[in-house]
Amino acid sequence: MKTWILVCVSFLSLHAHCQNKDEFYPMDESWKPTSLDSGTYFIWLHQLDNGNWQWSYYNIWGPLIKTETFADKQGTILNGRFCIYNVTGNMDSLGNFDHGNKQGSFYKLRTFRDDSIRYVMEYIYDKDSLIKTIDLLAEDKKKADHDSSKEIESQYPGGIKKWGAYLSNKLAYPQRAMNRDIQGQVGVNFVVDENGKVLEAMVSKSREWSLDQEAILIIQNSGKWIPASKDGVPVKSYKFQPINFRLTN
């Protein structure tokens, strides 16, 4: 990872959810530091609760390009989640690094015609060495053909009606996106564990920085869900939730 020599620039139009752990750097089309008015991209540096630093690379008025997690603020030691997005902002691939080494599962994703995003391949690494490749679409088909267990999907308490009410009451349209008339859908992937707790919320379908952050907050602040179950036993489940942002006159 190339270490950027950056000069901190005040990025007032981005500070809807900004804390002391956040820094923003507008970049020109060649990824060189510039002013906000002439920026094409920006880099958002954010310190996570575990002390790692997440670098998110955004189109200045558009979707995510990639995110990287480092052990250090300078961005020299990859240590945590790494995600790449396609030109429309849909997640293309992700994985995790352990102090510079690929470790555990890396995934390739695909966007289908119905605009759904699915995990299609899994590559399992141990200390930067590839040890196994899995065709996830083929595996899902096998499970569907042979699994006779009774599964119930996790859900928000009260179902779709209550979820809609929660969104109506809590979803705030960010001023940054409103000022630019930016609308669209943000998709959030997250885990509901065996106790109904929401974990690991991340953007899988990006639209724009402030909309993405509002969607993540909505999921993180949604409280406990009813966990999924298999044969009557609570189990961890993986969720995708679209959040639609629409402006009205």
Secondary structure, DSSP 8 states (H G I E B T S, - for coil): -----------GGGTTS--TTEEEEEE-TTS-B--STT-SEEEEEEE-TTS-EEEEEEETTS-EEEEEEESSTTS-SB-EEEEEE-TTSBEEEEEEEETTEE-EEEEEEEE-TTS-EEEEEEEEEETTEEEEEEEHHHHHHHHHHH----EE--B-TTHHHHHHHHHHHH----HHHHHTT--EEEEEEEEE-TTS-EEEEEEEE---HHHHHHHHHHHHTS---B-EEETTEEE-EEEEEEEEE----
